[in-house]
Amino acid sequence: MPDGASRAKAVASLRQIRTLPDHLVNQIAAGEVIERPAAALKELLENAVDGGARAIDIELAGGGATLIQVSDDGRGIEPEQLPLAIARHATSKIASFDDLESVASFGFRGEALASIASVARLAITSRTQRGHSAFRLKTEGGTSDAAEPVSARLGTTVTVAELFFNTPARRRFLKSESTEYAHCLDAVRRLGLARSDIAIQLSHNNRAVLRWPVQAWPARVAAVLGDEWLAAATAVEADGGVLAVQGFVLKPNSAVPNRDAQHLFVNGRWVRDKVVLHAIRDALRDQMHGASAPAFVLKLTLDPRAVDVNVHPAKTEVRFRDSQAVHQFVRRAVERAMSGAAGSHATSADAPVAEGAASVSAAAQKLFGDRVAAAFARAADGAEAASRPYPTRPTAFDFGVAERATQYFFAPPEPAAASSVTARLPATENAPTLPAIEHPLGFALAQLHGVYILAQNSNGLILVDMHAAHERIVYEGLKAQAGAAMATQRLLIPSVVSASEKEVAAAETHRETLQQLGFDVSLGGPRSLTLRSVPTLLADAAPEALLHGVLAELDELGVSAAIESRRDELLSTMACHAAVRANRALTIAEMNALLREMEATERAGSCNHGRPTWYQLTLRELDALFMRGR
């Protein structure tokens, strides 16, 4: 047992400033960057891509804890450069601060291989185009041998065995083999989504798991996330010159696997970014149901100088120079992509339907007012297509099934017999004729229990929740009337709002943005703000609390959608109360008017709360119900 003097001497020794040995520095760095096998695999894959690989083979064992081997057909490493490859802060990616300001490669710090080598048994085998043979460098726990010539193909193979063999405490923190393997598989999938121009194959415990050839990007997305996922997604593409976005966003009401898929690639790098995620949530806020999260695969491309990738040890976060511009660009791109009308096409609302243009025009007047009624009236008068408010699809298919439907159609039930649906057969000579025009939602057949509209199109049976559908139609109309400009109302007596130092700083920094949102805010003191005007639409909606929410978003993201979100909540409530209610009997003309308006309304596939408004039962599904063809 050391005496008091010895203990004091030991403590004093610990307080002295000293330079840490390289192996300890590397192990500290490994603790930040290489927390599990998947992190090591990610670094090796990114090195392979930076090395010009066009094909990558991956072998794993024990979930990656026992073995990770990544082989590529890239440029290779010169023999004399192999020792530098595992040296700390040695890299070929950057040479100056200017290079760091515009990083275009995955790696740039020169830490990954040195960190891995310090906590594993590592071997690098590489052959360049001009090399007559390959060379292999082995290292164990940071101690390396001299490179020796071996026989190997062009490219580089990095083998990592017994990860954390010399840090048993870290190894005990690893999860089960299946869990670690799942994380490794995620790393491979992310690379596969980022680079469809690279062939990738993976095996685990000597069993082939996947093989992706070089392929078009949509095909790679389907290979990684599934054909069902891609079929249920909407393509997003926008190019603003200095900023471009491309990818797919899953329709919010789709019920397919991988709903939690959120893959964002900034200049090819997979990252998590709250600005872009907020923009996507904002674009889908009145289409997502409850607490569901958006699912997407997006590639964001911009000047490397406009994004800082050196903000996280694992390089999974970025910081945009102009986060507001990125937020608005992504939000608008997703909004445009997801704003398709029901049936995926915005079709002409002014085409005559089963009961004739005149009766449908009257039904439109009753349900939707003058705008839609005028559209149907123009159709009845034979107006030119150029004057129509909605675009007509340039091609049409034979709508024979709808023509046959006019011979037998179902009338809505009488209020006293709401639980039954009665059929009536019109006289053949009086049967109306349907035009051979494609309407994605088809033509009405009946009303079911006063809640649902039954219609048929060329694919089969359409079921429509009439209240949810009309709610969306009214809501989009109210939003259009509200417009983008935010009218303001000046307060009779200015309100003094208590605020934190961060909120005061945010109000000063974003004064112009606040004015655009309808808030006239000035500094009232070190911890107070003076509020002189508020958005007119939200004057009765606790503007002080709303101001706190806006300032929090501005401070964190540089943008705020709180005002527009709150406005839309009020409009949504108004639309819900104004929409046609359940148990209201509609005529066939009124039902068809509703279908045509759905086809012309943005985001009509879901109501304001994210519930689906219509569902398609195909003829194949109906045949299966009755075992036809078996």
KEFITOR-902090 format. One record per atom (N, C-alpha, C): x, y, z. Coordinates in pm, whole numbers, plus 50000, padded with zeros to 5 digits. Atoms other than C-alpha are relative to their C-alpha. Example, Ala and Ser with C-alpha at 12.3 -4.5 7.8 and 13.67 -1.06 7.14 Angstrom:
500894988150000 512304955050780 500905012050000 499184988149994 513674989450714 499235010950073 
# end
This chain:
500854988250000 500005000050000 500895012350000 499114988350004 501745032049893 499625009950108 500274990049897 502115058950153 499455012749936 500594987650049 500655094150125 500915007449905 499074992850086 503805108849969 500054993949860 499975006850130 503865082449696 498765003249919 501264996950071 500215088649613 500025014249945 499934986150044 500805126149593 500925001549879 499064999550112 503765120549362 499374994449874 500665006150116 501685098049136 498975009449940 501024990550048 498885123749118 500665011549929 499294989050064 501365151349038 500524996049863 499505004850128 502835130148764 498894999749896 501125000650094 499395125348605 499615013849951 500414986550039 498835162948599 500965006549904 499034994350093 501915169348385 499524998449855 500365000550142 501295177448017 501054992149925 499065008450074 502825151647786 499404996549864 500435004550132 502615139547428 499634985350007 500445013949996 500625107547394 500684992049891 499415008550104 502225078347208 499024997649886 500835001450119 500965071846857 498974988950014 500955011149991 499355038346936 498815003650088 501104995849914 497295054447216 499125010149929 500774990250078 496285083346991 499124992949899 500785007550099 495165058546726 498844992650065 501095007049932 493135038846978 498915009750046 501004989849966 491455070847096 499195003649876 500694996950126 490655079346733 499104988549959 500835011650034 489385044046681 498724999950082 501204999549917 486995049246972 498965009549945 500934990450059 485465078746783 499474995549865 500345003250139 485445064646431 499574985549984 500255014350019 485455026446462 499344994550125 500685004749880 482835018846721 499464985949985 500505013550025 481684986246556 500484995449862 499525004850130 482504963946254 499445007549882 500614992950113 480074982746030 500735013049970 499274987550021 482045014946084 501314997449928 498775003650070 485274997945979 499704996449854 500385003850137 483524983045675 499685012449917 500344987550072 482165017345578 501275007149954 498764993250036 485665032345584 500734992749887 499325007750105 487085004245371 499275001449866 500774998450123 484265007245118 500245013849939 499784986550052 484765044745088 501405001349942 498664999950057 488505039745035 500034993349864 500055006950129 487705015244756 499395008949893 500624990950097 485425040644587 500965011249963 499024989550028 488045068044622 501154994849915 498935006050079 490535043844467 499604996449859 500425002250137 488515041844146 499414986349972 500555013550019 486825008044200 498785000349910 501205002350080 484294995643948 499324987050040 500575012349944 483714962544128 500594997950138 499565002049862 483894955144501 499454986850052 500395012749938 483854920844668 500215001350151 499964998849854 483094919245041 499794986350062 500145012449926 483624889545269 499975003350149 500144997949856 482454889345630 499944986650071 500155011649913 482654864445913 499745004950141 500334996249863 481174865946260 499405013850011 500614986849998 479154896646174 500975011349975 498974989950023 482374914846080 501005000950112 499064999549887 483984910846422 501164990549979 498945009750027 485954880346307 500785003549875 499334997050126 486694890845949 499215010149920 500514990850102 486124919945713 501055000449890 499064999350112 487724917345371 499325007049883 500544992150110 487134942845096 501024999949887 499125000650117 488634937044750 499405008649889 500474991550109 488414962144465 500934998949881 499215000150123 489704966144109 500475014149965 499614986250023 490825002244153 501465001749961 498654996450046 494135019544089 501094993050078 498975006449919 496005002144371 500895010150069 499074991749922 498725015344601 501414995649967 498595003250028 502425017444514 500654993850124 499395007049885 504634994844736 500595009450104 499394990849905 506525024144888 498985008550076 501054992149936 503205040644977 499224991850105 500775008349908 501835011045175 500205003650147 499854996149858 503435021045511 499275013050032 500704987449976 501955055945468 498494998050008 501445002350001 498515041145411 499464997650140 500475002649863 498335030745776 500595009950100 499454989749912 500145061445911 498915010250032 501024990349959 498095086546105 500165013149925 500084987350072 497035117645914 500844999949872 499375001050132 498555105245589 498904997049899 501085001750096 496255108945290 500415005649864 499784994950136 496255114344915 498865009049956 501254993150039 492905132644920 500125015250007 499864985749986 493895167445039 501465003450029 498624995649974 497115187745061 500055013850062 500014986449947 496005222345177 498645003050060 501284995949942 493275241145361 498965002449891 500944997950111 491735250445026 499374986849957 500545013250033 491345213244952 498964995750102 500945003649894 489615208545287 498685007649984 501214991950020 487165236245194 499124994649888 500785005350113 486045217044883 500274985249982 499745014450003 486325180044967 499024993149906 500855007450094 485015158544682 500124985050019 499805014349976 486285124744808 499314996050129 500585005049876 484875102545081 500955002250117 499024998649894 488045101545288 500855012549979 499124988350013 490315131145363 500835002450126 499294997349875 491535129345725 501234991250019 498875009149980 493925099945700 499994993250135 500115006049867 492625084546022 499514985649998 500755012649994 490575054045924 500904987850009 499165012050000 493225027945837 500914999650121 499154999849879 495485039346120 499204995950123 500845003649886 492595036146365 499684985149999 500335014350011 491605001646236 501234991650034 498785007649976 495224989746240 500374999450146 499634999849859 495574999346605 499164990750085 500895008549919 492694976846718 499674986949929 500295012450073 492854947646471 501264994849934 498935005650083 495084924746270 499655003449855 500334994450131 495184942345934 501064996349897 499095002850111 496704933145599 499495007449877 500334993150125 496774953945278 500804993649888 499375005850119 497504936744948 499585008449881 500344990850109 497734959444645 500954998449883 499205000350123 498894959544286 499515011149908 500334989150091 498994989344052 500104995349855 500015003650143 498644989443674 501424997349949 498645001550050 502374993243620 500844990450084 499255009249915 503394969143897 500044985949943 499855013850050 504754934943796 499434990050099 500575008849899 503554919744121 499335008550107 500654993149889 501444928444420 500914999850122 499264999849874 502774937344764 499004999850114 500885001249884 501304929445105 500715005750123 499514994449876 501744948745427 499114995050113 500755005049885 500724932845758 500285008650122 499834992549875 500144950646087 499114993750106 500765005849889 498964938946427 500055009550117 500074990749888 497784963446689 500845012349979 499234988050030 499614991846513 501454997349968 498615003750032 502934973346468 500024992949867 500025005550134 503714965946103 501334993949961 498825006050059 506154944445911 500295007049867 499664994550131 507884953345586 499104993749894 500825005050109 505864949645267 500754989349923 499385011150073 506534917245079 499214997249874 500695002850126 505764907244720 499154987350010 500915011550004 502804883544665 499325000049863 500775001150125 500624871944378 498565004550027 501364995149982 497354891144347 499585007749875 500544993150116 495114907744092 500165015150015 499954985649999 495024944444000 498995005650101 500894994049901 493534965944277 500524997950141 499615000549858 493574964744655 499054991050078 500785008149906 492404939844916 500435003550141 499724996849860 492174950445279 499294989650087 500535010449912 491694923145540 500125004650144 500034996149859 490664931645895 499524987850079 500335012049923 490744902046134 500025003250149 500054999049854 489794899946502 499965014650046 500154986149961 488574935346546 499905001250152 499934997449855 489254948746900 500624988350078 499375011349930 491404918046983 500855004850117 499134994949894 493684940047194 499305010150091 500794991549909 490914960347357 498754992150038 501115009049967 488704933747515 498795007250057 501154992749947 486554959547693 499125005149886 500784995450115 485544974047356 499294988349931 500605011550067 484884939547213 498764995250076 501165004449922 482514931647500 498785008749975 501124991150028 480394961347395 499304996649868 500645003950126 479654945447056 498744991950029 501255007449985 476174931047010 500174986049941 499955013550055 475284896546880 500485000149856 499505001050138 476674884046551 498955004649900 501054996150095 473324888646376 499785015050000 500184985549994 473024924546499 501135007249930 498864993550064 476534934146392 499974997749848 500115002650144 475974917346055 498955009049936 501064991450054 472754937246008 500515014149978 499424986750018 474674969546060 500975000249882 499105000950116 477294958245809 499214999949870 500845000850119 474564950045559 499435013849967 500474986350024 473174985245604 501075008449931 498914992550062 476594999645516 500154996449853 499905004450140 476714978745198 498835005449919 501184994850071 473164989045102 500135014949970 499834985650022 474005025645145 500965002749885 499094998450112 476975022444913 499324996049870 500705004450120 474815003144668 499045010449948 500914989450042 472245031044663 500755012149947 499234988350043 474915057744626 500674998049865 499215002350121 476845041144343 499504987849925 500495011150082 474865020044100 500944996849885 499015002550106 477825022743860 501124990850048 499005009249945 479834999444087 499324986650027 500505013649972 479244961644092 500424996050141 499745003549860 479004948444449 499514985850026 500465013149953 478884913344590 500484997950143 499755001849857 478774902644953 499774985650039 500195013349941 479234869745136 500245001050150 499875000249854 478884862345507 500134985650045 499725013749954 480334831345674 500004990249883 499835008250122 481184817545327 498684997249928 501285001550070 477594821545207 499705012749922 500304988350084 476754844544914 498695006350045 501184992849951 474284871045027 499375008349890 500554991550106 473894895444739 501045002049892 499154996950115 475264903644398 499285010449916 500594989350080 474484936744228 500945003549886 499164995950112 475834942843879 499945015149981 500144986050040 476444977143732 498645001449933 501364998750050 472914989543658 499515014250013 500614986849988 470685019643618 499585002450144 500264997149859 469975037643942 498624995450046 501295005349953 466215029943960 500024984950020 499905014549984 467044993143909 500764996550128 499265002549876 469564994944194 499135003150122 500904996949889 466995011744420 499034988550022 500915011549988 464594983244343 500724987950056 499245011549950 467334957644410 500275001150149 499674998049858 468154973044749 498765000550087 501184997949917 464734983344877 498804991749959 501095008550044 462484960544674 499175006349890 500844995250110 460274963244367 498745007050053 501214993949945 457234971044583 500285014150050 499654986649950 458995000344746 500105009949885 499834990850113 459975015544413 498675002749931 501304998150064 456495009944267 499115009450079 500834991449915 454945028244562 500615013750023 499314987349980 457395057244544 499755009549884 500134989550100 457225089944353 501375005549967 498704994750042 460195102044151 500085014950028 499744985949973 461685135344256 501235004149920 498854995350078 463955154844023 499885014949977 499984985650021 464885191444015 501465004349985 498654995250025 467935209843885 499995015250001 499934985649990 468655245143995 501335005749956 498694995550045 472065247443831 501064997150103 498995002249895 474205250444144 499544989650101 500565009649906 471925226444331 499034991049926 500885009550067 470185194844209 499614989050097 500485010949917 468115167644372 499354989649909 500555011150077 467145133744234 499734988550095 500265011649916 465505103544391 498554996150003 501345005449985 462315087944519 499525002350142 500654998349869 459915095544804 498804990750004 501105009549988 457535068644924 498705007550026 501304993949976 453885078444903 499614997850146 500245001249856 452815085345264 498984989350038 501025009949964 449795061945251 500284986349941 499655013050056 451645032645096 500324990250112 499745010449900 451775000245293 500954989849940 498995008950055 455014984445177 501144998850099 498865001449909 458154971545354 500965011949988 498974989849999 461044994745439 499425014150007 500584986749988 458795023745532 500925009550076 499114991549923 461515036045765 501275003449924 498804997350079 464055038945482 500165015149983 499684985950018 465635073545495 501455000949956 498655000050057 468635076045265 500235013249928 499624987450061 470145109945187 501474999549964 498624999950047 473305113044980 500335014249953 499554986750038 475085146544959 501334998449928 498835002250086 477575145644673 500514985650012 499675014249994 477475107644698 500234994550139 499715004249863 478065106445075 498684998150076 501205002349919 475365090445296 500135007950128 499964991749880 474515114945572 498615000650064 501244996049932 471875123645829 500025015250008 500024985549996 470805159645797 498625004950039 501294995549948 468065176745995 499355010649911 500574989850089 467665205045741 499204993449888 500685006850110 466785181845453 498834991850051 501115007749944 464685159045674 498835009050036 501074990449967 462735189145799 499315004649872 500604995650127 462205200345438 499054989549944 500865010750051 460795166345340 498764998550086 501165000749911 458565164545647 499055011649972 500824988250026 457375199545571 499214998449871 500685001950128 456535190445212 498874989850010 500995010949987 454535159945330 499115001750123 500624999049868 453065174145650 498504997449998 501445002650003 449425172545536 499654987949914 500255012650069 449825139045360 500384988050085 499585011049913 451405118245639 498994998350113 501005003049896 449095101245887 500684998150134 499505001849864 449775104646259 501485003150012 498574998049974 453395100946366 500884992549902 499215007450098 454525082246055 501145008749948 498814992950046 457945091645920 500134998649850 499845001250145 458785098945556 501084989849966 499015009450051 460685072645359 500465005149864 499504993950123 462955084145079 501414995249969 498635001650048 466105079244874 500285012049913 499754987650073 467475112744760 501505002449985 498644995750026 470705124044600 500015015249983 499864985550008 471615160244660 501395003249949 498734996650062 474335174544437 500195015050001 499694985749997 475955208444493 501505001950002 498584996849999 479315225944482 500604995550133 499385004449873 481635209444739 500355011550092 499684988449917 482535244344859 498785005250076 501234995349935 478895249644960 499564991050113 500375009249893 478875221245212 501264996050076 498895003849913 481155213145506 499784985850048 500135014049961 481695175745553 500864996650121 499065002549890 484245179545833 499415004450133 500684995849876 481775183046122 499694988450091 500335011849919 481475147346256 501114989849983 498915009850012 484125120746336 499714989149897 500355010750095 482245094546132 499555005449866 500374993450126 481475119945853 498584996549956 501405003050033 477755112045872 499115012350013 500744987549994 476715148445918 500715010449916 499434989250078 477225179045703 499395013250048 500564986749971 476675216345736 500015007949869 500124992450124 475385236645442 500335014750025 499694985849988 476695271645381 498725008350001 501284993050006 473165282945294 498894989850022 500985010449967 470825259345475 498595004149959 501344995550039 467775280845397 499734997149853 500175002650143 468325277845021 499824985049975 500125014550016 468815240045049 498624995350047 501315003949945 465685236445265 498895003449901 501074995950090 463485256145026 500054992349868 499875007250127 464865238644717 499484985750013 500445013949982 464315203444854 498504999650027 501435000049967 460905212144996 499155002149875 500794997350121 459635226744669 500074988349902 499865011350091 461035197544469 499104988450042 500845010949950 459275171944691 498525003649988 501404995850012 456055192244697 499504998549858 500415001250141 455955193844318 499824985449961 500095014150038 456615156744287 498794993250063 501075006849927 454005146844547 498645006649981 501264992750013 451305171044433 499124994649889 500835005750106 449885148044165 498574998050044 501415001949969 446115145544145 499714985250018 500395013949978 444225113644229 500124992249870 499805008150118 444975085343992 501325002849932 498654996850046 448475099743942 500025009349880 500044991050115 447315121943657 498955010750023 500984989249994 445615155743651 499255000149868 500765001350122 442875150043397 498995011149988 500944989250026 440295172743244 498724998350079 501245000449923 437415180843473 498825004849918 501084994350078 435405195443187 499484990349895 500525009750094 434695162942997 498624995550044 501325004849961 431055151242987 500094986050057 500025013249939 430215120643197 498664993549975 501105008850036 427495094343211 498665007049984 501324993750005 424515116643281 499955012149910 499994988550089 425545143243030 500615012050067 499274988549946 427485175543067 499105009450077 500884990349934 424485196143168 499704996150143 500335004449864 423505174843468 501225000050089 498784999949920 427115171343582 500385014250037 499724986049969 427535208943558 499165004650118 500854996449887 424575213043791 500494993750129 499475006649881 426055187544030 501285006950049 498784993049961 429385205544023 499695013150068 500424987449938 427635238344101 499574997550145 500535003149867 425955221944400 501114996550098 498955004849911 429095205844537 501165009750015 498724992949999 431955228644442 499925014849964 500114985750028 430615262644336 500255003449855 500004994750136 431055284244030 501184995249917 498815002950081 434615274843928 499874987049925 500135013050065 433955238143859 498794999949907 501184999650086 430475244743722 500325006649868 499624993350124 431965268643468 500844990949912 499185009350078 434475241943366 499114990149925 500905009350066 431675217243293 499145006949895 500804992750098 429635243843116 500795002349873 499174998150120 432545251142883 500094987149921 499965012750070 432755214142804 498704997549925 501305002150064 429035212742728 499845008849878 500104990850112 429365242642496 501054997349892 498985003450099 432265226442312 501165009749998 498894990649995 434945250742431 501284993449957 498735005150046 438435247142296 500804994450117 499225006249893 440825225042493 500975009850065 499024990549944 443205254242536 499435008350113 500624991949896 440705271842758 499664991950124 500365008449887 440275242342994 500935002550118 499154997249883 441525247343352 500954988650034 499175011449966 443055212443371 500504993549872 499475006150122 445325195043121 499354986549971 500535012950042 443925165942923 501144991049958 498945009550039 446065134942879 500034998749849 499935000450145 447355133442520 499564986849940 500415012950053 446545096442485 498854994650083 501145005949931 443405077342574 499874985649959 500205013950036 442515040742587 498514997149990 501405004050019 439285022642499 499354998050135 500675000749872 436895027142787 498744991649989 501165008550021 434584998842686 499334995550127 500605004649875 434084987043043 499085010650058 500854989449949 432705020843138 498755001649916 501184999250085 430405020942838 499004989250038 500915010749959 428984987542945 499355003350134 500544996849869 428525001443294 498765009049990 501154991250011 425985026743165 498714992249980 501205007950018 423584998643086 499424995550134 500445004149866 423434988143453 500735008550102 499334992249897 424165013643717 499135000350124 500665000649870 423295016744082 499675014150049 500404987149943 421365045344231 500345000350148 499744999249856 422215058344578 498764996250078 501155004649922 419985044044851 499185011650051 500874990049938 417045063244984 500395001150148 499624998349858 417635077545335 499394989550092 500675009849912 415115052745485 500604986249985 499415013350024 417005023345338 501495001449979 498574996950018 420575034745389 500864987750008 499175011949983 421764999545470 499984990949880 500065008650117 420914985245131 500285008049875 499754993950129 421874992344772 499064993549900 500965005450096 419134988444512 500435003149860 499634998150140 419684984144141 498775003149918 501104997650093 417564998043866 500544999349858 499595002150138 417724990443498 499355010649914 500614989850084 417225020943275 499614994449864 500405004250134 415525017942943 501195001249906 498825000350087 418035008742675 500055012249909 499974988950092 416915036042441 500375013250066 499664987749929 417475062242713 501384999350066 498715001749932 420835048642831 501015010049945 499014990450046 423475075842815 501244992849947 498775005750053 426725069642630 501195007050063 498804994549940 430155074342779 501045002949893 498934997250096 432975090942588 501184990950025 498815008449986 436115070642523 501165008650049 498994991349939 438155093042756 500514993150126 499425006649882 440555080243017 499835008750123 500104993549870 439655089943370 500544990150102 499405009649906 441885073743634 499044994850104 500965004549900 439025072443884 498704995049940 501145006250065 436515060343628 498715007650017 501334994149992 432775066243657 499214993250111 500715004649881 430425062843952 498994989249967 501005010750010 428315031743999 498955001450110 500945000049887 426765036244344 500635006850119 499544995049871 427005050344694 499714989250103 500115011149906 427605025144972 499885005350142 500224996149861 426125031345320 500185014950023 499894985549985 426235068545256 501405004850029 498634996449965 430015068345308 500944998849880 499065002950107 431745053445007 499355001349864 500414999950140 431455059044634 500664988249931 499485011150079 431855028644413 500055004649854 499834996250140 433215035444066 500824989349931 499185009550074 434785015143790 500825007249895 499154995450109 437695022343562 500484987949923 499575011250085 439515000943307 500724989350077 499245009849921 441484983543584 499134992050095 500855007249907 438554973243803 499115009450078 500914992849913 436704987744101 500775010450083 499444989249919 437445021144273 499075002450119 500754996349880 436325027944632 500515013550048 499644986349962 436285064444741 499315003550132 500564994449878 435825078545090 499605014349967 500444987350057 433695108044984 500325011850093 499694989049910 434225129145299 501505003349994 498554997750004 438025124645296 500405006449868 499674994450130 438155132144923 499575014649989 500484986250009 436005163344945 500765009150095 499214992349905 437975174845250 501295004949936 498764996150068 441185174745045 499715010549893 500334990450106 439485193244758 499775013950059 500274987149937 438185220744986 501285005950060 498774995549936 441505222745171 500955006349899 499114994650101 443565227644855 499455013149944 500594987550045 441105254344744 500235011350098 499754989849899 441465272945073 501465004350001 498584996350004 445255271345052 500305008949881 499794991750119 445135285644700 499485014250024 500564986849971 442915314044821 500875007750099 499154993449900 445215321145116 501235005949935 498864994950074 448105325244874 501294999250079 498675000649938 451805327544948 500295012250087 499744987849922 451725363445078 499374998850138 500485000949863 451335365945453 499535013950045 500554987249956 448995394845543 500245001550150 499704997549859 449775411345876 498945008850064 500924991749922 447685427246147 500795006850111 499254992649898 449165454546363 499274999550132 500595000749866 448585450646736 499695014050050 500384987049945 446745479346903 500985004250109 499004997549896 449095476347199 501134990049981 498885009350018 452575461647135 500144990650118 499865010249896 453215429547327 501474997750030 498635002949957 456405424347527 500094985250032 499885014549990 457495388147498 501324996550069 498785004749935 459975372247739 500724990249908 499245008550092 462775355147546 501364996950060 498655003649957 466055337347608 501025007749916 498944993450076 469395350947490 500094994549858 499955005950134 469345326347197 498865005149914 501144995150077 465875337747092 500195014649960 499734986150033 466895374247109 501015000949885 499005000150107 469955366746894 499384995449868 500665004950121 467815347146646 499095010649940 500884989450050 465315375946621 500805010949930 499154989950063 468145400146541 500564994949868 499385005750120 469765376846288 498994998249887 501005003550102 466545367546108 498855010349997 501034989649996 464705400846127 499195000349870 500714999350129 463875401045752 499104987949981 500825012050013 462625365245759 498755001050086 501174998349911 460355373046053 498995009549938 500924990750064 458895402545863 499254993349884 500645007350108 458205380145563 498924990550052 500965009249939 456375356345797 498855007350069 501104992449943 454185384645928 500265005350139 499674995349866 455985392946255 500855012749991 499184988149983 457215428146331 500564999450142 499385002549870 459675421346614 501225009150014 498834991849971 462205444546772 500534996450138 499365003049872 464615441847063 499385008650108 500604992749890 462915451247388 500915001050120 499075000149888 465755443447626 500914987949986 499095011550009 468455417547701 499284986649990 500735012650002 465815390747749 498525002549970 501394997450039 462675404747587 499945005149857 500264995450137 461235411947244 498675007449998 501234992450015 458575436947141 499324995849871 500775005150115 455925422646908 498955010449963 500904989350043 454045448946703 498974995649896 500985005050097 452325428946428 500134984949988 500065014650010 451305392746366 499304996449870 500745004350119 450005372346070 498505001150025 501424997649982 446355381946019 499234987250026 500745012549989 445145346345980 500164993550137 499695006649873 446715336646312 499935009750117 500054989849895 445885367546516 499414994650129 500655005649881 443745346846755 500624986750043 499415013249975 446155317146775 501265001050085 498874998849906 448485326847064 501295003349927 498824996550080 451055345846853 501304999750077 498765000449922 453545347747141 500604986050000 499525013950002 453785309747163 500504996349861 499585003050137 453995307946784 501345006549970 498724993250020 456835333346786 501144992050060 498955008449938 458825311247026 500334988149910 499755011350089 458375281746789 500745004149874 499324995150119 459445302346488 501475002950029 498614996749965 462565315146664 500834987550024 499275012649978 463525279746771 500394993749867 499685005850132 463315267446410 501045008449927 499034991450066 465205297546277 501404998250059 498705001749935 467975292346530 500634986649962 499465013550026 468325255046456 500214997449853 499975003850141 467615253046083 500255011749905 499864988650089 467835288345946 498735003149923 501294998050065 464265284945818 498904996250099 501115003649914 460825281745970 498764997849915 501285002950065 457625265845850 498875000350101 501015000449894 455775270746177 498775008149964 501134991550035 453605299146043 499124993049896 500765006650105 452595281045728 499344987350052 500575012249944 452075248845923 498775003150085 501144996249917 449805266146175 498835004949915 501054995350091 447925283545895 499284988349936 500605011650066 447395250345719 499164991750097 500825007249901 446145234546043 498615006450011 501294993149991 443435261146064 499184997649873 500725002450126 442545257145695 499514985649993 500405014050001 442445219545740 498744997950085 501195001049915 439965223146026 498795005849930 501094993950075 437855246345814 499514990749890 500365009150110 437945221645524 499244987950053 500665011749942 436945192745751 498545003150031 501374996449966 433855211545869 499175002949874 500744996250121 432955222945516 499774988349906 500095011250094 433395189045346 498674992850016 501245007649999 430395167745253 500094989150107 499985009249888 429455146245550 499524986249960 500485013650023 428815109145573 498484999550010 501455002350001 425255096145521 499245010449919 500684991150092 424515123245267 499884993049866 500235006850127 422945107744958 500415009049884 499574992750119 424585118744633 499414993349876 500435005550128 423265114644282 501224995149923 498895004650084 425345097644016 500765011949944 499334988250053 426055131843866 500905006550105 499194994249895 427295144944200 501234991550029 498855008949977 429505114444250 501045001749890 499064998250110 431025118543905 500695013650008 499384986949984 431585155543971 501104999450105 498985001549896 433475146044287 501234992749946 498885007650058 435615120744097 500835008849907 499264991450093 436495146143827 500795010750075 499284990049923 437425172244086 501194993850073 498865006949939 439615146844266 501144998749900 498965001850102 441445140343941 500725013049968 499404987050030 442135177443910 500615006650121 499524994049876 443205183444271 501344994050041 498705004749954 446765181244396 499864992350131 499945008149878 447515155144663 498664993850037 501345005349972 443995140944627 500034985350039 499915013849958 445265106144710 499874998150149 500155001049855 445085114245081 499265012350049 500704988749940 443005136445305 501025008650075 499114990749930 444435165145512 500744993550117 499415006949884 445235140545795 500854988049957 499145010850049 447115115845572 499294986949973 500725012350030 444365089645537 499774999149850 500275001350145 443895075345185 498565003949968 501344995950042 440915089144994 499364989949906 500575009850093 440525060944743 500894987749994 499285012850009 441535025044680 499554992749874 500285007350123 441775004444362 499994984950027 500055014750004 440634968044349 500054996049854 499855003650140 441924953944022 499144988049965 500765011750045 440094928443811 500704987150040 499255011949959 442874903843892 499704996650146 500305002449859 442234908344265 498564995350020 501395004449991 438484904944217 499854985649951 500055013850051 438974873444008 500544990350104 499425008849898 441154859144285 499024997750115 500985001649893 438404865444541 498984989149967 501015009750042 436014843844339 500614987949930 499285011550054 438684819044225 499744998149852 500195001050144 438044826743860 501324996249934 498815004250073 440484809943625 500764988950068 499305010949930 441424782643875 499404986649961 
# end
